Amino acid sequence: MNNLSRKFAPMLLTTVALLFVTACVPQPSRVPAGSVRPEHKPQPKVSAPDLEQRVHALINKERQGKGLSTLAWDERLSRIARKHSEDMAKRRYFSHDSPEGHGFSARYSDAGYVCAVRDGRYIYTGAENIFQNNLFDRIITMNNVKYYDWNKPEEIAETTVKGWMNSTGHRKNILTPQWGKEGIGVYITPDGKVFITQNFC
């Protein structure tokens, strides 16, 4: 009997500071002889557009719970966010800054997007949260057969928003009263990683 259990931990990053990043490192474990064979679970259908809307709804639920106005969906911001999620996935990095050193402000500018939210003598020019989630939490291999512990779409959305809300910098971005709109961009890799970018204005 051959067994290997791989656990995948989500990663998140805010515009303020890197709070924690955990690597997806295989965790070996042994299953006692005679243990029950894991169950084959069907893979839930997970689509990027559906996940984007689920995250958006949960963000507004968090804001409403704090007496704040809901954020409008901004398709232009979402395109900026999707492009960054795809870039991180395809070029294998996890950061607000691209390998060339370009942050979210440069991405707004490249897309011709201007964010200038005035509050008294202050002007807010945008913000960004990012998160790396997974389609599954672990793989168990028994007798050369792989069993996936799949995540449902609602679980992926919930753990993403919960991760942000449990982090000071991300939470501050989400609960900034001045924001009026947001864009969510999701990119799913062939190996099951889910990159999520959230942009505000």
Disulfide bonds with the S-S distance in Angstrom:
Cys115-Cys201 2.14
